[in-house]
Amino acid sequence: MNTTIASMDGPRNIYWPPCLGEIPMITKSQKEKLTTLIYQNIFDENERELKLMELEDLTQADASYMLYQFETGKWD
C-alpha cells in the first residue's frame, strides 16, 4: 500500500518504508543538484563548506527536503 503525503511543509512524496535497518542515503543525483544549488545560493565560504559537509550524512528524504527548501527559497 502506498500512502501519498501532501502538506504545506514539504514536497509531495510517496512513502514506502524501507527494510528494517536500512535507511536510503542521498543519491548521486541529489548530491549533484544540492552541490550546484549550494554554490549558486550561499556566498559565505564558511557557511557553504558547512552545507557541503552536511551532504555526506543526508538520507534521501532529508536531501529531498533540502532540495525543496532551495526551490522555494526557504533554506537556512
ZITATA-V325143 format. One line per field, one symbol per residue. burial: # if it has 9 or more other C-alpha atoms within 8 Angstrom, else .. Layout:
burial = ???
//
This chain:
burial = ..........#..............#...##.###.###..#....##..##..#..###.#########......
//
